[in-house]
Amino acid sequence: MVTTDLKLDEPGTLPHPGPIGRLVRLLFGILCLWYVHGLLDVSGDLINANGSIHPVVWNGIFPGLFLVSYVVNIGYSRAWKKYPAMFSAVLLASVAGVGYMTSGSIETHWLARSLWVWEFYLFAHLGLAFIVAGVIGAPGCEMRAFHHLYSRLTGVPAMEHACPVGPLRSIDQWEAARAS
């Protein structure tokens, strides 16, 4: 079962990714930053000529709602379970509701800008975390990569967190088993 519970492990507990795990992290980072690039491309024109929000902005809602709790909880060492996703959904739905009540459409500049800012932060943070994790070989979840980098620069140990979703945990375990 996938959970957003925060379970930090002691430093040195998790295996460092091997070359395949690092490459997969870099590829995921590139994909996230590619999406951010798409958001930047439409930043000046979030509403199309036909009055609808640009499709690239709509595309990030469901993946973003799935990922936001992991980004916040693991990245900021919080145990807020699914509350970041629920808060995001309520906030975005409220903006859409106000837009509908004031203009008769949910596709307003306020909703477009709210979605854009939320998605830009989320996917930029995630993309950069993947890139840093791939470059420095941070163990476990990419959302702890900034903590691991800080640890390497200062010598202050950083807690680790196993990847909760996706293929990275399996890849890391497989590479660690092959190395031993």
Buried (B, 14 or more C-beta within 10 A) or exposed (E): EEEBEBEBBEBEEBBBBBEEBBEBBBEBBBBBBEBBEBBEEBBEEBBEEEEBBBEBBBBBBEBBBEBBBBBBBBBEBBEBBBBBBBBBBEEBEEBBEBBBEEEEEBBBEBBBBBBBEBBBBBBBBBBBBBBBBBBBBBBBBBBBBBBBBEBEEEEEEBBBBBBBEBEBBEBBBBBBEEEE
